[in-house]
Amino acid sequence: VNAEAPLNLAEYEAAAAALVPKAAFDYVAGGAGDEVTLRENRAAFDRWRVLPRVLTGAGEPRLATSVLGTEASMPVLVAPSAFHKLVHPDGELASAGAARRAGIVYTMSTAASYPIEAVAPRAGAWWFQLYVYRDRAITRELVARAEAAGASALVVTVDTPIVGRREADERNRFSLPFGVTFANFDRPEQREMPANAEGSGLATYVQFESVLRWSDLDWLASITRLPVVPKGILAPDDARLALEHGARGIVVSNHGGRQLDSAVAALDALPAIAAAVDGRCELLLDGGVRRGVDVLKALALGARAVTIGRPIHWGLAVGGEDGLVRLLELLRAEIALALQLSGLDDVAQVTRSLVLPTGPLSA
Ligand SMILES: Cc1cc2nc3c(=O)[nH]c(=O)nc-3n(C[C@H](O)[C@H](O)[C@H](O)COP(=O)(O)O)c2cc1C
């Protein structure tokens, strides 16, 4: 693969694999357990086919949309992911800058390796992803800092009361290299991830609240003026409960197969969640989005937009901010191509009838 000019996201992954230290690459690439869910996230997309229409008069593709009221140049957001410095020294400064240049919403992780106040000025519109800390004062402080720095939504990760068992990290005795920290914190307990001679260093970071309840979502909605968006919902009943507890959007996600292995593929959960929510809030989908046509499938099945996780690290690894801009522009071109070849010229025209399960059409 030519690292200068990967043709698609999979080639970015291959190029990144050659550039990033093995333990860091495995941390990004890996999933929990046997990685059934990790594979299934991808496989779920391949179970759907597109039914293109012809002679529709579709012209220049328009990809612009809005997500929770924020304008975006395409229905793709940067998913929150930890420690961008693991793959490039500019870390989140570069990923936020790339999102701004691509005109898309950036989601900043609680576990970023640069602090909120340093990253926010590089981003355009951005959301903050919150891990609820055991210490509620710390949690409040994070929310207040995100608000003060200009976040326009609070994405609350609800699928990580404890960290899933990622065996690659265990085998690699994964730990953070010198200079990479939970940069949002000052105190060593929250800032450092101690090495673990027995396995993954992540297992030693026991700062997250391990007992989360719906009342915690109510509490968060009560302490912020930002729209609260739970991330990591798969059950339609949980989507209904989320609405009752103040959710203004929902991220349908299994954390990229990194938490409960054998959890249902995110795309497989989407249609039933869309039915349960019935238009009462916008849905985002993540897990396995790697091609422009995947984005159209997710929109057809009920998502307002998708978010991408691992590919952010690949773009950064290959070329920092410029590398990630190139990756996002590749994805944008793929979405435009798929849209036009489907006989449509606006992402707003994508409906359920665009896709059908693989197999013969019914007569
Ligand atoms: C290296 C890595 C770090 C992640 N860190 C976080 C995080 O800090 N907070 C969070 O809510 N999700 C985190 N995620 C999950 C992503 O937000 C997202 O759900 C997932 O990556 C989507 O799947 P994809 O990688 O197939 O696109 C992380 C994912 C990866 C790969």
The ligand as an SDF file (V2000), in Angstrom:
LIG
                    3D

 31 33  0  0  0  0  0  0  0  0999 V2000
   -9.0970    3.4610   20.1730 C   0  0  0  0  0  0  0  0  0  0  0  0
  -10.5110    3.7280   20.5590 C   0  0  0  0  0  0  0  0  0  0  0  0
  -10.7680    4.5240   21.6690 C   0  0  0  0  0  0  0  0  0  0  0  0
  -12.0950    4.8050   22.0220 C   0  0  0  0  0  0  0  0  0  0  0  0
  -12.3270    5.6460   23.0640 N   0  0  0  0  0  0  0  0  0  0  0  0
  -13.6070    5.9880   23.3640 C   0  0  0  0  0  0  0  0  0  0  0  0
  -13.8640    6.9490   24.3800 C   0  0  0  0  0  0  0  0  0  0  0  0
  -12.9530    7.5000   24.9810 O   0  0  0  0  0  0  0  0  0  0  0  0
  -15.1610    7.2290   24.6600 N   0  0  0  0  0  0  0  0  0  0  0  0
  -16.2170    6.6480   23.9780 C   0  0  0  0  0  0  0  0  0  0  0  0
  -17.3650    6.9350   24.2570 O   0  0  0  0  0  0  0  0  0  0  0  0
  -15.9830    5.7650   22.9840 N   0  0  0  0  0  0  0  0  0  0  0  0
  -14.7170    5.4290   22.6670 C   0  0  0  0  0  0  0  0  0  0  0  0
  -14.4910    4.5480   21.6400 N   0  0  0  0  0  0  0  0  0  0  0  0
  -15.6370    4.0230   20.8500 C   0  0  0  0  0  0  0  0  0  0  0  0
  -15.9420    4.9190   19.6650 C   0  0  0  0  0  0  0  0  0  0  0  0
  -16.5350    6.1350   20.0800 O   0  0  0  0  0  0  0  0  0  0  0  0
  -16.9320    4.2660   18.6920 C   0  0  0  0  0  0  0  0  0  0  0  0
  -18.0830    3.8360   19.3940 O   0  0  0  0  0  0  0  0  0  0  0  0
  -16.3580    3.0950   17.9140 C   0  0  0  0  0  0  0  0  0  0  0  0
  -14.9880    3.2620   17.6470 O   0  0  0  0  0  0  0  0  0  0  0  0
  -17.1380    2.9650   16.6050 C   0  0  0  0  0  0  0  0  0  0  0  0
  -16.7140    1.8800   15.8800 O   0  0  0  0  0  0  0  0  0  0  0  0
  -15.6680    1.9670   14.6570 P   0  0  0  0  0  0  0  0  0  0  0  0
  -14.3050    2.0730   15.2930 O   0  0  0  0  0  0  0  0  0  0  0  0
  -15.8870    0.6620   13.9770 O   0  0  0  0  0  0  0  0  0  0  0  0
  -16.0040    3.1630   13.7950 O   0  0  0  0  0  0  0  0  0  0  0  0
  -13.1670    4.2500   21.2590 C   0  0  0  0  0  0  0  0  0  0  0  0
  -12.8830    3.4560   20.1590 C   0  0  0  0  0  0  0  0  0  0  0  0
  -11.5770    3.2000   19.7990 C   0  0  0  0  0  0  0  0  0  0  0  0
  -11.3270    2.3550   18.5840 C   0  0  0  0  0  0  0  0  0  0  0  0
  1  2  1  0
  2  3  1  0
  2 30  2  0
  3  4  2  0
  4  5  1  0
  4 28  1  0
  5  6  2  0
  6  7  1  0
  6 13  1  0
  7  8  2  0
  7  9  1  0
  9 10  1  0
 10 11  2  0
 10 12  1  0
 12 13  2  0
 13 14  1  0
 14 15  1  0
 14 28  1  0
 15 16  1  0
 16 17  1  0
 16 18  1  0
 18 19  1  0
 18 20  1  0
 20 21  1  0
 20 22  1  0
 22 23  1  0
 23 24  1  0
 24 25  2  0
 24 26  1  0
 24 27  1  0
 28 29  2  0
 29 30  1  0
 30 31  1  0
M  END
$$$$
